Amino acid sequence: MTSSGETDLSVILKTLKPVLNEGDFVFCTVNDAITINPDEVISFFREKEGHTIIVRKEWADERSLSYSFIASWITLTVHSSLSAVGLTAVFSKALSEKGISCNVVAACHHDHIFVDRKDAAEAMRILEGLSGN
């Protein structure tokens, strides 16, 4: 593995090590991102319709932000490269075969998967199965 992450899909799958992060998370749209403390935000993406943020549900509720999806957050702790091919396809196919929607955020070190909170345990089981754990 290089400092930029693993690219070999077979190695990545053997070492996925999914971790379920504690709490409930929501996707919200805000128009005034300047008032948001970046330390409170899990993810931020600018779209033409507004800024999408992923935050803890409690944080969104305290600010009366609207959302329609309450998610659990799973981190694949393997350090996969952003140029690795096939990882998202493998786990999204496995989850979709069980009717589980996944929303993926790829960061520099890990992939993060947001699934409906009711599907978190099943998603973890499926992901652990991909690595043979």
C-alpha positions in Angstrom: 0.0 0.0 0.0 1.3 3.5 -0.8 0.6 6.6 1.1 -2.2 7.4 -1.3 -4.1 4.2 -0.4 -4.6 0.7 -1.7 -5.6 0.2 -5.3 -5.9 -3.6 -5.5 -9.6 -4.5 -5.2 -8.9 -8.0 -3.7 -6.7 -6.5 -1.0 -9.3 -3.7 -0.3 -12.1 -6.2 0.0 -10.1 -8.5 2.4 -9.4 -5.5 4.7 -12.7 -3.5 4.5 -13.2 -3.5 8.3 -16.5 -1.6 8.3 -17.3 0.4 11.5 -20.7 1.7 12.4 -20.4 5.2 13.8 -22.6 6.1 16.7 -25.6 8.3 16.1 -28.1 9.4 13.5 -27.2 11.5 10.6 -29.2 13.6 8.1 -28.6 15.4 4.8 -29.8 19.0 4.8 -29.7 21.9 2.3 -28.6 25.3 3.5 -28.2 28.5 1.6 -26.0 30.4 4.0 -23.0 28.1 4.8 -21.0 30.9 6.2 -23.0 30.6 9.5 -22.1 27.0 9.9 -19.2 25.9 12.0 -17.2 23.4 9.8 -16.4 21.3 12.9 -20.1 20.5 13.2 -20.4 19.2 9.7 -19.5 15.6 8.6 -19.6 16.5 4.9 -20.2 19.5 2.8 -21.0 19.7 -0.9 -21.8 22.8 -3.0 -24.6 22.4 -5.5 -26.4 25.0 -7.6 -29.5 24.5 -5.5 -27.7 25.2 -2.2 -25.1 23.6 0.0 -25.7 20.0 1.1 -24.4 19.2 4.5 -24.4 15.9 6.4 -24.7 16.5 10.1 -25.8 14.8 13.3 -29.6 14.7 13.5 -29.6 16.4 16.9 -27.6 19.3 15.5 -30.1 19.7 12.6 -33.0 19.5 15.0 -31.6 22.2 17.2 -31.4 24.5 14.2 -34.8 23.5 12.8 -33.2 22.3 9.6 -35.4 20.1 7.4 -34.4 16.6 6.2 -36.2 13.6 4.8 -33.7 10.8 5.4 -32.3 9.6 8.7 -29.1 7.6 8.2 -26.6 5.5 9.9 -23.0 6.2 9.0 -20.6 3.3 8.2 -16.9 3.9 7.6 -14.8 1.4 5.6 -11.6 1.7 7.6 -9.4 0.3 4.8 -7.3 3.1 3.3 -8.4 2.8 -0.3 -7.1 5.0 -3.0 -9.3 7.5 -4.7 -8.2 5.9 -8.0 -9.1 2.3 -6.9 -11.6 0.7 -9.3 -14.6 -1.3 -8.4 -15.1 -0.9 -4.7 -18.2 1.2 -4.8 -19.7 -1.2 -7.4 -19.0 -4.2 -5.3 -20.6 -3.0 -2.0 -23.4 -1.1 -3.6 -24.4 -4.2 -5.6 -24.3 -6.3 -2.5 -26.4 -3.8 -0.6 -28.9 -3.3 -3.4 -29.5 -7.0 -3.7 -30.9 -6.8 -0.2 -32.9 -3.7 -1.0 -30.6 -1.3 0.9 -30.0 2.1 -0.5 -26.5 3.6 0.1 -25.2 7.1 -0.2 -21.5 7.1 -0.6 -18.9 9.8 0.3 -15.3 9.0 -0.8 -12.7 10.9 1.2 -8.9 10.8 1.0 -8.5 7.9 3.4 -11.8 6.0 3.6 -15.1 5.5 2.0 -18.2 6.4 4.0 -21.6 4.9 3.5 -24.9 6.3 4.7 -27.8 3.8 4.9 -31.3 4.1 6.3 -30.9 3.6 10.0 -33.3 0.7 10.0 -30.9 -1.1 7.6 -27.7 -0.5 9.5 -27.3 -3.9 11.1 -28.0 -5.7 7.9 -25.7 -3.4 5.9 -22.9 -4.1 8.4 -23.5 -7.9 8.1 -23.3 -7.6 4.3 -20.1 -5.5 4.3 -18.4 -7.8 6.8 -19.3 -10.7 4.6 -17.6 -9.1 1.6 -14.3 -9.3 3.5 -14.9 -12.8 4.8 -15.1 -11.6 8.4 
